[in-house]
Amino acid sequence: MLQRYLQRLRFATKTNMVKKNICVSYCTVNGRYSHILNVSSEDDIKQFIIANTDIVRRNNLTPEINLRLFTPNSKFWHAKPELWPFTDPYWAIYWPGGQALARYLLNNPGVARGRKVLDLGCGCGASAIAAEISGAVYVLANDVDPVAAIATKLNCELNGLEPLPTETENLIGCEPKGWDLILLGDMFYEEVLIDSLHTWLRSCIQAHGTQVLIGDPGRAHLENHVIRKHLCLLANFELPESIREENFGLTNSCVWSYQPEL
């Protein structure tokens, strides 16, 4: 099942490389037939997302935010991973770290109000949407998956917002911009990635005094990494039962402030 495949990747030791070509492989009995999906525009991808996701309004930490996600009613929830036509759709699941981060922003709108905000690895865009609702002066939703960027725009519209600006370049390691606030939900699932984030986020703080907030349900890679000693707990949220079942029994998700030694 595609949904369980994605869950295992986010809690496993390896990452998934972003595919450059938008294509789909349909596996027949002999496994030889390959078909290129006929999508020629962003509107085509939007329609594909709309046709293969459901609008989710409850059973998560932010019922105020509507999102297009996979549910058990979705075709690809049960499909084989190789049948999905784009890069692995991490954006189609509302991960527990992102839920905690969005909930924290909605509970504390002053954190984002009047500030320039980067949602790094935005996925479905929930944290970016929460920052926008909270009154941020500018929000950039960044994800290396271009389909996630399109899904984020759809989710903005679903919540009565103008589509937020998006960026699909990998910003990790780039020259630090003048962000007031950087949000990272569920990004700490692989050691090499955490090493890169540790270095880059520290440079952002050094250059611009950026505040960095991290949402994570306690993945082993984060808990066992040296970065953990630089995190200050801001909030701890109990996950709904359905979210626990989807995330290997994890019961809580936390928001941390990243405060490295400078």
N, C-alpha and C positions, 0 to 999 in steps of 0.2 A: 504494500500500500504506500502511496506517495506521502501521505501525511506522516506515517510512522518512519519512513525513510528520512524525511526532513528532521524529525525529532531526534533520531539517532545521530545524524550528522552534527547537530548543534550540541550534543552532549558527548560526542566522540572526540578522538584525538586528531582527526584530519579535517582540513578545510576542503571546500569545493571550488575549483577554478571557474571563473566566469567565462562562459562561451561567447565568442564574438559573433557567431552567426545565429540568426533566429531561424531555427528549423525544428522539424519533428521527425522522429523515427517511429514508424508503426511496425511492430514486430508481428509477423505472421508465424504460422507453425514452423516454417523453415528458417525464420529470422532473417530473410534476405531482402524484404521489401522496405525501402526507405523513401519517404515522401516529404518534400519541402513544403512547409505550411505557406499558404498564399496570403501573406500579410504585407501590404505595401505602404501602410501609413500608420500613424499613431492612432487614428480613429479606428482602424481595423483591430489593433491590439486592445483598445478600450472596449470594443464590442465583444471581443473574445473574453476579456476579464469579466465583463458584466454577465455574459452567458454562462460562465463556469465558476462563479462565486455566489455567495448569498450575503445579504445585508445582515450584519450581526449587531444587535442593540443591547444585549444583556449577557449574563453569565460570565462577566469579566469585571475588572476593577474600575472600569470607566463607562458606565452605561450612558453617560452624556454624549459619548462619541460613537457615531455610527461608522462601521467599517465593512468593506467588501472582503470577505475571507472565505477560506475553505470551511465547510461544515460537513457533517456526515451525510447531508443531502446533496453535496456537490459531487459531480461525476469523478473528479480527480482525487477526491479523498480516498477512494478505494482503488484507484487505478495503479497500474505498475509505473514506477518512476520514469521509465524510458518512454512512456507515452506522453509525458508533459512536453509541450512544444518549445519551451524557452529555457533559460537558465533556471536552476532549481528555485522554486517560488517561495523563498523564505518570507516574502512580504505577505503571503496568503495565510500566515499563522500569526496570531497576536501573542507574541512571546511574553513570558512572565516578567522579565526585566523591563521591557517596554511598557507593560501595564503599570508596574510600580512607578516608573518614571513619569508617565502621563498623569497618574493619580496624584502624585506629589505636586506636580505643576498646577493642577486644577485646585488642589487643596491650598496651595501657597502661590497665588497668582503674582505676588510681588517679586518672585524669583525671576520671572521672565519679562515682566512689564517694563516697557520702555527700553529693552535691550536688544542687541543684535545676537541672534541665536543660530547655531549650527546643530542640526540633528544629523550626526554621523552614523551611517549605516541605518538609514531611516526606516527601511522595510515598508510597512503599510502606512507610515507617516503619522502614527498616533501621537508620538511625542511632539512632533512639529506642529500638529494641529492643536494640541494642548497649549503649546507655547503661544501660538497665534490667538487662541481664545483668551489666553491670560493677558494679552495686550502687548506682546513683543513688537518692537518697532520694525523688525525685519527678521524673517526666518528663512533659512536655506535648508532644504531637505536633500541630503546627499546619500546616494547609494550607487555602487558600481553596476548594479543591475538596472538597465534602462526600463525594464518592465515594472520594477518597483517604483521608479519615478513616475510612470504613467498611473500606476495604482494609487500612489499618493495624491496625485491631482484629482483622480476620481473620488477619493475619500474626502478631499477638501470640499468638493462640490456637494457631496452627500451630506456634509455638515453645514451647508449654507455659506461656505467660505469661497473666496476667489482662489483659484489654484495657486499654491505657493511656488516660488521659484525652486527649481531642482538642478542638481549637478550630478553627473555620473562619472566624473573623474575621481580616481582614488586620491583623496586629499591627505592621507596619512603620509607624512614625510615631506609634504609641500611646505613652502615658506609660510610661517604662521600669519594668518590674517587677524584683523582686529576684532575677533569675536569676544563679546562680553560673556557668553555662556555657550558651552559645548555639551551636548547631550549624547550619551552612548547607552543604548539598551541592548543587552544580550550580545555584546561584542567580544566578550572575554571567554572564548571557548577553544582557543588554540594558542599554544605557548609562543610561537613565532609572532603571531599577531599581537599578543599582549606585550611582548618585548618592544615591538614597533610603536604601539600605542603609548607605552610608558615613556619612551624617548620623545615622541612627537608632542604629546600632551604637556609634558614638562616644558618643552620649548615654547609652547603657546602661552603657558602661564608666565614664564620668564619674560617673554617679549611684550605681552599685553595685559598681564594680570587676569587672564581669562579664568572664569569659574568653570569647573568641570564636574558634571554630575553623571553618575553611573548607576544604571539599573541592572540588577542581576539576582537570580534566585539562589545563588550559592553554588555555582558550578565548581567542580574540583580544580579546574585550571586557574580560576581566579583565586580560590582559597589557598592554593599551594604556591602561588607566584609571589615574588618579592614585592610586587605592587600592592599586595594586600595590606602591608603594614603602613601604607600611605593613604588608606581609606578611612574616612570618618563616617560613621553611620548617622544618617539623617532620618530615615523612616523605615519601618518594617510592616509589610502588609500581608495579611493572611489571604491566601489564594482561594477562590471558589473551588468547590469540589470538582467540577468538570475540568478546570485548568490543572488541578493536581493530577487527575487521571491521565491527561495528555502529556504531562511532563514528569513521568516516572516517579510520581508520588511526592514531588516537592511540595511543601505546604506553605511556604512563605517566599516573598520576594522583597528585596531591599533596595533602597536608594542610598548611595554613598557619595560623599564629597571627596574628590581626589586632591590630596594636599601633600605633594612631594617636597622633599628637602631641596631648596634652591641654592 
